[in-house]
Amino acid sequence: MKLRHAVSAAALAAVMLLGAPAFASPGSDLLDKIAVDFVRLTLEAGEREPGYVDAYYGPQAMQDAAKLAPRPVSVLRKEANRLQLLLAKVPNKDLDADQLRRKAFLRGQVKAAQTRLAMIAGDKFSFEDEAEGLFSVRPVLKPLKSYDPILAKIEKLVPGKGDLAARVDAFQNRYVIPTDKVEAVMQAGIAACKAKTEAHIKLPAGERFDMEFVTKKPWSGYNWYKGNAHSLIQINTDLPIYISRALDLGCHEGYPGHHVLNALLEQKLTKDKGWIEFSVYPLFSPQSFIAEGSANFGIELAFPGDAKTQFERDKLYPLAGLDPATAKTYGELQAAKGALASSGNTVAALYLSGKMTKEQAVQALMKYSLYSRGGAEKRVSFIETYRSYVINYNIGQDMVRDHVYRAGKTEDARWKAMERVISEPTTPADLRK
């Protein structure tokens, strides 16, 4: 018990050093204490499940304590329940508008902890219940047959005989970036995404990222945020990298995606406000719904309409040694395939519930998401690893898009709305406003 009290006291002192206001209401003081305990809970859960913590840049003493003596999962579950009860007792009348949003954010994060810890302990949830518990959004799963009209439209873009997925795969293979040109193309794509973002959002001083190429991962790209506005962006080269992925990954993992979101949250909430809960990022939480949804929408925001295809044609195709004259057709195919994105949610739900075998899931992804066989197998690996996390990409993107578009029709209004989404304690419920 003495060790626990000592760690908590040190952590509270760290909150003050992070910039907590000198004069605060009883309600905000209680939120500060709950936030400290939430960080402790998250770090210790990370010791019980590898990958639970996606990023941490808070006090080193808290991380050291979590590694030294993580509580059992059964105790962590009770702690999550305690924090949820405490949050319910924080009087709204004592909180200003920012603190009310902070409280709502914490409630969603703690609910996710309750759900994930229950899963670690062996509890089973339906796909919809799991997604709602972890990400605060209940997905609507469409029957796979409802995507047939979209496939019919794509048939016209890639005419020919035989299986549509095979034809699409053969067509797309004409747009693979040669291995010796991948790095140059990716760097050019990321630079363009950064330039678009910097024109609208002031980035923290000294922000930067390192890029690595890796293999044997279930994902195509990953941003590992290191703190102090520094990210490590890894790109998986297990499968061929298509020309469209340069801007997709540059915006999603970098600007205005994960790198910018994490850097802004660190600067504006952890450092400026002293909200220590933002120094830790539990992967299975509503924070990921916001992160993945905004990162995917960031591609469209930075390169709206035909701008993406035009930039690829003029700048990236020549770098990759591809024929720019065919860029329009390839761009049309990629846009059409976007309408199939949510089909993967249905496949994931059927596979995880045992209603599809692994081979049936691969076949369904090939048919309804138009993956190559290798791409479908990689996606099933992702589903096995991250489960209902898949909803964050497509449902998240749709909700962020709708929210940002409601802010106005001008480019400036939409970028300002996007900046608010990625620099404030945004919850999925906020996106419906």
Secondary structure, 3 states (H helix, E strand, C coil): CHHHHHHHHHHHHHHHHHCCCCCCCHHHHHHHHHHHHHHHHHHHHHHHCCCCEEEECCCHHHHHHHHHCCCCHHHHHHHHHHHHHHHHHCCHHHCCHHHHHHHHHHHHHHHHHHHHHHHHCCCCCCHHHHHHHHHCCCCCCCCHHHHHHHHHHHHHHCCCCCCHHHHHHHHHHHHECCHHHHHHHHHHHHHHHHHHHHCCCCCCCCCEEEEEEECCCCCCEEEEEEECCEEEEEEECCCCCECCHHHHHHHHHHCCCHHHHHHHHHHHHHHCCCCHHHHEEECCCHHHHHHHHHHHHHHHHHCCCCHHHHHHHHHHHHHHCCCHHHHHHHHHHHHHHHCCCCHHHHHHHHHHCCCCCHHHHHHHHHHHCCCCHHHHHHHHHHHHHHHHHHHHHHHHHHHHHHHHHHCCCCHHHHHHHHHHHHHCCCCHHHHHC
